[in-house]
Amino acid sequence: MYKVGLVYNEPKEQSDAEKALDPRSYRQPAIIADYVEEAFVLRGHQVKRIPVTLNLLQDVKAAGKLDVIFNVCTGINTKQEQANVFALLELTGVPFVGSGLTTQVTALNKASANAVFAAAGVPITEFQTFFTAEDAINSDLRFPMFVKPIHEGSALGITEKSRVNNETELREQVSYVVDNFKQPALVEGYLPGREFSVAILGTIDPEVLPITELEIPDKYGTNVQTVDVKAENGVKRICPANLTAEQSDEIAETALRAYNALQCSELARVDVRLDENEKPNIIEINTMPALEPGYAHYPLMAEKGGYSMSDLVEKLVEEALDAWQLKKVS
């Protein structure tokens, strides 16, 4: 039996304007914490819930001797602070599930992650960081392009206007991101092909779980997974995806290359989209994918791969403890 410290966010009050920009994720960590606790209890483990505060180090110490920490907290004040929580966990001296600080920081800055992918030869489209709507456009970018916040997840900042077809639309959408999310915009070449979500599980010998294809129902009038589509759980998930063995292997290999390039641990979800030649390109990596059954992609792919929720959390803890032992030896 393990004694598990479960670090999570309590739901917090938000204004209507904040909820319009982020309609779901402000309450999601507490929902996920309930599912994770139930899964551990089913396996006979003891769970100590630790609501995240600025006193996290003291709170972990006060929880007594823990075998492992399972974190579903997405930041103490904002989601942009997600990596700061892992920085604090690294200081506790307790094994924890998830990638370390360097990986978390890199993944949360989409331009930084793209730079790592490009250096490692992982296929991505052209990209540029826009700090203002007046920045000059790099010569290698071609319309149509895609605009999104550089730091956000859960499709925040992605609307039906995120795909832009000319300079006027580009600058309007960059302005929307910079003004509303107080951060730079990442502008990428638009990938017109099918979109897939790839769940990776493990550290020493990671496995790719059954791949999911994502489709947007016609009623939304877009083929983009916008924040509203995601909040309504409107995405049609086809798992396993209808792919040839060759296509599946190519997508899985591309996702694994991204996972390894960032030196991920235990789990990540990699989003892949096909280009005009039907070749997979990485569009995003989430090193802390949501684990909410019935809503999030990762638990669905885990289930199709033979892992119930209790199987999944057990496997993640075992992987984290094995990786921790390897670090101590090295």
GUKOL-307138 format. One line per field, with one value per residue (C-alpha): residue number from 1; residue in one letter; z, x negated, y. Coordinates in pm, 1 decimal. Layout:
REM GUKOL-307138
nr: [NUM;...] .
rest: [A;...] .
pz: [Z;...] .
px: [X;...] .
py: [Y;...] .
//
This chain:
REM GUKOL-307138
nr: [1;2;3;4;5;6;7;8;9;10;11;12;13;14;15;16;17;18;19;20;21;22;23;24;25;26;27;28;29;30;31;32;33;34;35;36;37;38;39;40;41;42;43;44;45;46;47;48;49;50;51;52;53;54;55;56;57;58;59;60;61;62;63;64;65;66;67;68;69;70;71;72;73;74;75;76;77;78;79;80;81;82;83;84;85;86;87;88;89;90;91;92;93;94;95;96;97;98;99;100;101;102;103;104;105;106;107;108;109;110;111;112;113;114;115;116;117;118;119;120;121;122;123;124;125;126;127;128;129;130;131;132;133;134;135;136;137;138;139;140;141;142;143;144;145;146;147;148;149;150;151;152;153;154;155;156;157;158;159;160;161;162;163;164;165;166;167;168;169;170;171;172;173;174;175;176;177;178;179;180;181;182;183;184;185;186;187;188;189;190;191;192;193;194;195;196;197;198;199;200;201;202;203;204;205;206;207;208;209;210;211;212;213;214;215;216;217;218;219;220;221;222;223;224;225;226;227;228;229;230;231;232;233;234;235;236;237;238;239;240;241;242;243;244;245;246;247;248;249;250;251;252;253;254;255;256;257;258;259;260;261;262;263;264;265;266;267;268;269;270;271;272;273;274;275;276;277;278;279;280;281;282;283;284;285;286;287;288;289;290;291;292;293;294;295;296;297;298;299;300;301;302;303;304;305;306;307;308;309;310;311;312;313;314;315;316;317;318;319;320;321;322;323;324;325;326;327;328;329;330] .
rest: [M;Y;K;V;G;L;V;Y;N;E;P;K;E;Q;S;D;A;E;K;A;L;D;P;R;S;Y;R;Q;P;A;I;I;A;D;Y;V;E;E;A;F;V;L;R;G;H;Q;V;K;R;I;P;V;T;L;N;L;L;Q;D;V;K;A;A;G;K;L;D;V;I;F;N;V;C;T;G;I;N;T;K;Q;E;Q;A;N;V;F;A;L;L;E;L;T;G;V;P;F;V;G;S;G;L;T;T;Q;V;T;A;L;N;K;A;S;A;N;A;V;F;A;A;A;G;V;P;I;T;E;F;Q;T;F;F;T;A;E;D;A;I;N;S;D;L;R;F;P;M;F;V;K;P;I;H;E;G;S;A;L;G;I;T;E;K;S;R;V;N;N;E;T;E;L;R;E;Q;V;S;Y;V;V;D;N;F;K;Q;P;A;L;V;E;G;Y;L;P;G;R;E;F;S;V;A;I;L;G;T;I;D;P;E;V;L;P;I;T;E;L;E;I;P;D;K;Y;G;T;N;V;Q;T;V;D;V;K;A;E;N;G;V;K;R;I;C;P;A;N;L;T;A;E;Q;S;D;E;I;A;E;T;A;L;R;A;Y;N;A;L;Q;C;S;E;L;A;R;V;D;V;R;L;D;E;N;E;K;P;N;I;I;E;I;N;T;M;P;A;L;E;P;G;Y;A;H;Y;P;L;M;A;E;K;G;G;Y;S;M;S;D;L;V;E;K;L;V;E;E;A;L;D;A;W;Q;L;K;K;V;S] .
pz: [0.0;-88.7;100.4;-178.5;-143.7;-384.2;-471.3;-638.8;-684.7;-500.8;-735.9;-718.0;-788.5;-1131.9;-1297.4;-1593.4;-1820.1;-1689.4;-1735.6;-2094.4;-2171.0;-1963.1;-1928.8;-1770.6;-1640.9;-1331.5;-1168.5;-1348.0;-1113.9;-818.8;-1036.5;-1146.6;-785.0;-692.0;-971.8;-886.1;-515.2;-589.6;-820.7;-553.9;-283.9;-510.8;-515.0;-138.5;-116.5;140.0;-1.5;171.4;-12.1;-18.8;-154.9;-313.9;-141.7;-130.2;165.8;-41.7;97.4;454.6;361.9;209.2;521.3;743.8;551.4;712.6;539.3;178.6;-64.7;-370.8;-476.2;-747.9;-871.9;-1060.6;-970.5;-1268.2;-1083.1;-753.1;-889.4;-1268.1;-1515.1;-1631.8;-1294.7;-1356.4;-1376.1;-1047.9;-867.7;-1006.7;-898.2;-542.6;-568.3;-669.8;-340.7;-123.6;-173.3;-235.2;-566.0;-779.6;-1094.2;-1398.0;-1576.6;-1392.7;-1390.5;-1705.2;-1916.3;-1771.6;-1833.7;-2191.8;-2276.5;-2132.5;-2368.7;-2709.0;-2893.3;-2669.6;-2726.4;-3102.2;-3089.7;-2913.9;-3166.9;-3457.9;-3311.5;-3263.3;-3615.8;-3498.9;-3777.0;-3708.2;-3926.7;-3954.8;-3655.6;-3516.9;-3181.7;-3204.2;-2907.9;-3061.3;-3351.0;-3531.7;-3546.9;-3891.5;-4047.5;-4107.0;-4474.1;-4433.7;-4311.1;-4566.2;-4537.3;-4407.9;-4057.9;-3711.7;-3406.6;-3041.9;-2701.3;-2633.5;-2281.7;-2256.4;-2265.9;-2285.0;-2617.5;-2436.3;-2683.7;-2978.9;-3160.7;-3504.0;-3603.4;-3506.7;-3863.4;-4054.2;-4430.1;-4472.1;-4287.5;-4157.8;-3997.2;-3860.6;-3685.8;-3546.9;-3397.1;-3256.0;-3093.4;-2945.7;-2787.6;-2657.4;-2517.4;-2354.5;-2232.9;-2159.0;-2336.0;-2681.5;-2962.9;-3140.7;-3514.4;-3710.5;-4063.8;-4086.0;-4120.1;-4328.3;-4254.2;-3998.1;-3628.5;-3374.0;-3003.0;-2887.0;-2526.0;-2410.6;-2087.3;-1918.8;-1867.6;-1911.9;-2194.2;-2284.9;-2473.7;-2716.4;-2632.1;-2902.9;-3109.2;-3114.8;-3414.9;-3334.2;-3548.7;-3504.3;-3575.9;-3862.3;-3628.6;-3500.2;-3848.4;-3803.2;-3818.3;-3533.6;-3173.4;-3022.6;-2652.2;-2682.6;-2862.1;-2597.9;-2305.6;-2439.0;-2487.3;-2849.7;-3009.5;-3166.8;-3054.3;-3268.4;-3074.4;-3206.4;-3509.9;-3854.0;-3976.9;-4171.3;-3976.3;-4156.6;-4073.8;-3710.4;-3675.1;-3832.5;-3601.1;-3295.1;-3385.8;-3438.8;-3101.8;-2924.5;-3077.0;-2935.1;-2593.9;-2583.2;-2716.4;-2415.0;-2180.1;-2053.2;-1760.5;-1690.4;-1918.9;-2184.3;-2454.3;-2794.4;-3051.2;-3413.0;-3736.5;-4092.3;-4349.8;-4714.5;-4789.1;-4507.1;-4302.4;-3923.1;-3759.2;-3388.1;-3297.4;-2918.9;-2625.0;-2290.9;-2013.7;-1764.6;-1957.5;-1791.1;-1641.5;-1625.5;-1751.9;-2003.5;-2097.6;-2143.8;-2425.5;-2216.1;-1999.5;-2312.5;-2481.7;-2160.5;-2137.4;-2499.8;-2414.2;-2133.2;-1837.5;-1609.3;-1407.2;-1110.7;-1341.0;-1485.0;-1157.3;-1029.4;-1343.9;-1323.3;-963.1;-1044.5;-1335.4;-1116.7;-841.0;-1090.0;-1250.2;-904.4;-815.2;-1140.1;-1062.5;-718.9;-866.8;-1132.3] .
px: [0.0;-121.4;-53.2;20.2;16.6;279.4;201.0;486.9;661.5;979.2;1229.1;1194.8;1429.2;1400.6;1562.6;1795.2;1523.8;1269.5;1516.0;1580.1;1209.5;1169.7;1515.0;1417.7;1067.9;1105.1;1302.0;1153.0;858.8;1094.7;1310.2;1003.2;882.4;1206.6;1160.7;793.3;863.9;1137.9;901.9;630.6;875.7;1002.0;643.9;620.4;391.4;414.7;471.1;389.4;545.6;327.6;503.6;235.9;134.6;-171.4;-276.5;-295.5;-632.5;-507.4;-175.9;-354.3;-570.0;-261.8;-100.7;-347.9;-558.4;-443.9;-553.9;-466.4;-292.8;-26.8;22.5;330.0;276.0;249.2;93.9;134.4;269.3;288.5;234.0;-83.3;-231.6;-184.1;-558.4;-616.3;-424.8;-664.4;-956.9;-825.0;-764.1;-1126.8;-1228.3;-1020.2;-1246.0;-935.9;-889.0;-614.1;-424.5;-504.4;-791.3;-1041.2;-1073.4;-1284.0;-1044.8;-738.0;-877.5;-973.5;-642.8;-438.0;-606.9;-494.7;-766.8;-1034.8;-892.3;-887.5;-1251.3;-1345.2;-1146.4;-1310.5;-1658.5;-1578.5;-1442.2;-1084.2;-848.0;-668.7;-537.8;-699.1;-637.1;-699.1;-641.2;-451.4;-496.4;-276.3;-33.1;-278.4;-570.3;-712.7;-614.3;-895.9;-953.9;-912.0;-552.5;-275.1;100.3;315.0;166.6;286.3;271.4;280.2;149.2;-207.2;-140.2;218.6;377.4;735.1;779.3;779.6;750.1;846.0;1158.1;1312.9;1094.3;765.3;708.5;612.6;597.4;441.4;236.7;537.2;687.3;345.5;287.6;641.4;603.5;258.0;403.5;687.0;438.7;198.6;474.0;685.3;421.9;138.4;-120.9;-276.7;-98.9;-242.2;-179.1;-225.2;-171.8;175.5;188.1;492.0;504.2;661.5;593.8;495.7;432.7;159.4;127.6;-214.7;-258.3;-586.7;-937.8;-1202.6;-1019.1;-722.6;-429.4;-194.1;167.4;435.0;444.2;754.1;872.6;1048.5;1336.7;1545.4;1919.1;2056.5;2288.4;1990.5;1910.6;1535.6;1276.8;1081.1;1103.1;1199.3;1231.5;1612.1;1609.4;1378.0;1573.8;1892.6;1712.2;1824.5;1524.4;1599.0;1328.8;1262.3;1045.7;874.4;838.0;909.1;550.0;339.3;64.1;-190.1;-5.4;37.2;-331.4;-438.3;-215.9;-325.1;-693.1;-657.9;-482.7;-747.7;-1023.5;-859.2;-816.3;-1180.4;-1307.9;-1154.1;-1268.1;-917.1;-842.9;-543.6;-287.0;-207.6;48.5;-88.1;135.1;55.6;195.0;126.0;-15.8;84.8;-123.6;46.8;-272.3;-234.5;-347.6;-349.7;-115.1;-137.7;-251.5;-74.9;-299.6;-13.2;287.8;627.4;737.8;1112.3;1294.7;1567.9;1421.4;1045.0;869.8;600.5;827.8;1014.5;693.4;577.9;905.8;875.1;520.2;647.3;604.0;895.4;861.0;727.8;488.4;369.2;288.7;115.9;-95.8;-186.7;-299.8;-507.1;-671.7;-745.2;-899.4;-1113.8;-1235.1;-1308.1;-1523.9;-1717.3;-1789.4;-1920.1;-2151.5;-2289.5] .
py: [0.0;349.2;668.2;915.1;1291.4;1427.8;1790.1;1976.4;2312.0;2397.1;2568.7;2945.0;3229.5;3385.7;3682.4;3633.0;3776.9;3524.1;3237.2;3347.3;3308.8;2989.7;2830.2;2498.1;2449.2;2670.8;2385.6;2083.8;2000.2;1942.7;1714.9;1519.4;1493.9;1315.0;1060.0;1005.1;960.5;708.1;516.5;494.9;388.4;108.1;-21.7;-9.6;293.1;571.9;921.1;1248.2;1541.1;1853.7;2165.5;2381.1;2703.4;2924.9;2707.3;2389.5;2278.7;2306.3;2142.4;1842.5;1810.5;1833.1;1546.8;1306.6;1044.0;1012.3;742.9;948.6;1270.4;1275.6;1630.8;1750.8;2118.1;2352.8;2647.3;2825.9;3155.2;3104.1;2821.1;2991.9;2890.7;2518.3;2457.3;2642.1;2367.7;2106.9;2324.3;2308.9;1933.2;1883.4;2047.7;1812.7;1511.1;1297.1;1107.7;1258.8;1166.2;1381.2;1547.0;1764.5;2139.8;2185.8;1980.3;2152.5;2501.6;2418.7;2251.7;2538.2;2783.4;2661.1;2854.1;2702.1;2355.1;2415.2;2524.5;2199.7;1996.5;2175.8;2117.5;1747.6;1707.8;1649.8;1764.2;2092.9;2372.0;2716.7;2940.2;3287.3;3457.0;3787.0;4018.6;4287.1;4304.1;4533.0;4285.2;4215.5;3881.8;3633.3;3560.5;3181.7;3211.0;3166.1;3209.1;3053.5;3070.3;2975.4;3205.4;3097.2;3210.8;3101.7;2968.8;2844.6;2498.4;2366.5;2553.1;2887.8;3172.2;2954.3;3072.2;3032.5;3329.3;3161.0;3046.3;3361.4;3404.9;3748.9;4008.9;4201.9;3889.9;3793.3;4123.6;4133.6;3786.2;3856.6;4167.4;3956.8;3715.0;3979.8;4203.0;3931.2;3686.7;3932.3;3718.4;3681.6;3501.8;3200.4;3209.1;2887.7;2769.3;2614.4;2235.8;2132.8;1759.0;1526.4;1584.5;1320.1;1296.5;1059.3;942.7;828.3;633.5;549.7;679.0;410.2;232.1;455.4;309.8;476.8;405.6;365.9;685.8;906.2;1105.2;1431.8;1554.8;1869.3;1822.4;2031.3;2225.0;2425.6;2559.4;2511.4;2234.3;2394.1;2272.8;2607.9;2681.6;2669.3;2334.6;2191.2;2335.6;2177.2;1845.2;1874.8;1703.7;1366.3;1121.0;815.2;570.7;376.8;603.2;464.3;439.7;197.8;23.0;240.1;564.7;461.9;375.1;705.1;911.8;711.8;746.8;1122.7;1163.4;954.6;1165.3;1477.7;1309.1;1206.1;1540.1;1714.4;1434.5;1370.4;1141.7;915.6;1073.3;1330.4;1390.3;1485.5;1657.6;1582.3;1719.2;1609.5;1849.4;1879.3;1567.9;1372.9;1372.2;1411.1;1735.1;1812.9;2098.0;2075.1;1864.0;1860.1;1729.6;1736.6;1607.6;1617.4;1285.0;1344.3;1031.1;1101.7;1439.8;1427.1;1242.2;1071.6;848.6;737.7;625.2;458.5;268.2;153.1;43.9;-178.1;57.8;136.9;456.4;258.2;69.3;398.9;574.9;260.5;239.3;608.8;573.1;263.8;445.4;748.6;536.9;342.0;666.1;810.7;509.7;544.8;910.7;815.6;551.0;786.7] .
//
